[in-house]
């Protein structure tokens, strides 16, 4: 079964796999998580703002994005972003957008919908007395959010946010559908070039499994440590 | 935007030779529904077995369930699909591998089984949470009445656990439908795949994806409505969801 298994093809591909592929995957994951959490928090605040129109827009966005498959959303943005760029800059033709920028925008917009639901739960988990006390102390809305509500919401939701980031890390492999060489894409390029798909896909699976298991183990440890004793 | 919109494209004949572009998308829609239903049956059956195993008093059953869930949760779906589609036939004895490769509709079977197993780990976790949320007295009362473990699960624990986890199961079913789009990578022409093909034939990018988007939204609405009715039907009196 592993008789003609070629380990050397993996060794030779290592620099390309990790320096190009994995760097792309990890950078995309980190920046999308940061952007997604920021945008998601804003959306969650819009939904909880009590302003009906703002809340409706945010709710519609979240429901809309969450009912679409990621692959379809990747296609949408891949073709839409150049036109939006043209519209924003007033250029004569649709602008050229790099693979990284295009996927970053896609993942921020897509994950923001999921992160916003987590942040909404986090904000709602804080007792009503907290913002009331902040207001009694004379804090403005933005001060209440910045110093009282959001720090606690983040702390409560940190394990869930990190778990969602692990899901995001796995989901970035789907940029394969628009032929962007992330880690899996790089493995597939080498595998097809050398006719060694079996070795490359098994190795990619091993790496994804190792990273995800270590990360989710870390999240579980963290969860036990930072849990607030009530 | 200097994009040339042409909404009539849906009624124009597609180069595949059977019907209009709209027919193309509709055939994708049916394939999406068929694939996700098959995957969902696999996910429910395998997920129920593993979920129950994780709540059994046996250490071994627990460990097997844990390993199963970890395996399917820590690999991206796309990698799992590739493993089933490209790697498995090579690792099997060559006669079996050849048979697998020549199987008609291989992308469909691979997608249904691959996505089904991927989702089964999620179903298992939901079911485990549902069973552990039951008061301990339920299991004890069943044992006191002389029910075997098997009977306790089939007559007491599972009927309540399934009803408790119905809302999260609905979102897992919706995820199954959305995940079928990953099968585009092994050439399954489901809804997203047909939209992609329509875009490549007609160059009407945004119309094609709008068509697919509308269909996904419709599936969503139908499933959510149906599940809400089902939830009301099977709600347990005395629980918050019940009457």
Interface residues (C-beta under 8 A of the other chain):
Chain A: X1 X64 X67 X68 X69 X70 X71 X72 X75 X76 X79 X80 X83 X86 X87 X93 X170 X171 X173 X174 X176 X177 X184 X188 X197 X198 X201 X202 X204 X205 X208 X209 X212 X213 X216
Chain B: X1 X2 X3 X70 X71 X73 X74 X75 X76 X77 X78 X79 X80 X82 X83 X86 X87 X90 X91 X174 X177 X178 X179 X180 X181 X182 X184 X185 X192 X195 X196 X199 X205 X206 X209 X212 X213 X216 X217 X220
